């Protein structure tokens, strides 16, 4: 089963746009993050952003988390990390 790392951020519109564009332009994960996918979720009402990063194994999750925990957003954007959780994915399904 895959694993996820879910980070929640408080971010303004510019920060969200820059992050989404960065991932669109280069969807490869950063060096040291053996991720298999990413989902970016936004709640416009409360200014929150959730970044869900998928990993194929628990070992990859731990390695990726170490790298991501050491990263800080650029100082010129308005974003603040609020929380980070990790989960084992028990079921992943999409409607055909």
Secondary structure per residue as TSV (DSSP state, phi and psi in degrees):
chain	resnum	aa	ss	phi	psi
A	1	X	-	360.0	145.4
A	2	X	-	-75.9	170.8
A	3	X	E	-128.6	156.3
A	4	X	E	-131.5	153.6
A	5	X	E	-120.1	121.1
A	6	X	E	-114.0	114.4
A	7	X	E	-111.1	133.7
A	8	X	E	-109.2	136.8
A	9	X	E	-128.4	154.6
A	10	X	E	-103.6	123.6
A	11	X	E	-148.2	145.5
A	12	X	-	-84.9	174.2
A	13	X	H	-58.2	-41.5
A	14	X	H	-63.8	-43.4
A	15	X	H	-62.9	-42.5
A	16	X	H	-62.0	-47.7
A	17	X	H	-60.9	-42.8
A	18	X	H	-64.1	-41.9
A	19	X	H	-66.4	-47.7
A	20	X	H	-61.1	-44.5
A	21	X	H	-63.1	-38.4
A	22	X	H	-61.0	-44.7
A	23	X	H	-69.9	-39.1
A	24	X	H	-62.3	-43.1
A	25	X	H	-68.5	-36.6
A	26	X	-	-141.0	89.8
A	27	X	-	-73.1	-4.6
A	28	X	S	-67.7	137.3
A	29	X	-	-68.0	158.1
A	30	X	-	-61.6	156.5
A	31	X	T	-56.7	135.7
A	32	X	T	88.5	2.7
A	33	X	-	-120.8	94.0
A	34	X	-	-79.8	59.9
A	35	X	E	-83.9	151.9
A	36	X	E	-107.3	-6.2
A	37	X	E	178.5	170.5
A	38	X	E	-150.0	141.8
A	39	X	E	-123.6	137.7
A	40	X	E	-118.0	120.9
A	41	X	E	-116.0	142.4
A	42	X	E	-133.6	138.6
A	43	X	E	-113.1	103.8
A	44	X	T	-67.2	-27.3
A	45	X	T	-67.6	-36.7
A	46	X	T	-115.2	5.5
A	47	X	T	71.2	24.0
A	48	X	E	-100.8	149.1
A	49	X	E	-131.0	132.8
A	50	X	E	-118.2	131.2
A	51	X	E	-114.3	116.4
A	52	X	E	-107.3	114.3
A	53	X	E	-108.2	130.3
A	54	X	E	-99.2	142.0
A	55	X	E	-131.7	147.7
A	56	X	S	-80.3	-19.5
A	57	X	S	-145.7	163.5
A	58	X	H	-65.4	-35.8
A	59	X	H	-62.5	-44.3
A	60	X	H	-63.0	-39.3
A	61	X	H	-58.5	-48.1
A	62	X	H	-64.3	-42.4
A	63	X	H	-63.9	-47.3
A	64	X	H	-63.2	-39.9
A	65	X	H	-63.4	-40.0
A	66	X	H	-58.6	-45.0
A	67	X	H	-66.9	-47.0
A	68	X	H	-66.4	-36.5
A	69	X	H	-63.6	-28.8
A	70	X	H	-83.0	-10.8
A	71	X	-	-87.0	147.1
A	72	X	-	-125.2	145.4
A	73	X	-	-67.2	155.7
A	74	X	-	-56.4	146.4
A	75	X	T	-70.7	-17.9
A	76	X	T	-90.0	10.0
A	77	X	S	-123.1	155.0
A	78	X	-	-95.8	89.0
A	79	X	E	-145.9	143.8
A	80	X	E	-141.5	127.5
A	81	X	E	-75.5	128.5
A	82	X	E	-99.0	-38.8
A	83	X	E	-161.3	162.1
A	84	X	E	-141.8	132.1
A	85	X	E	-133.4	156.2
A	86	X	E	-123.7	148.1
A	87	X	E	-141.9	148.8
A	88	X	E	-89.3	132.0
A	89	X	-	-83.2	115.3
A	90	X	-	-89.1	-29.4
A	91	X	-	-152.7	134.1
A	92	X	-	-133.6	119.1
A	93	X	-	-141.4	145.4
A	94	X	-	-128.9	144.4
A	95	X	-	-73.2	131.4
A	96	X	-	-67.1	360.0
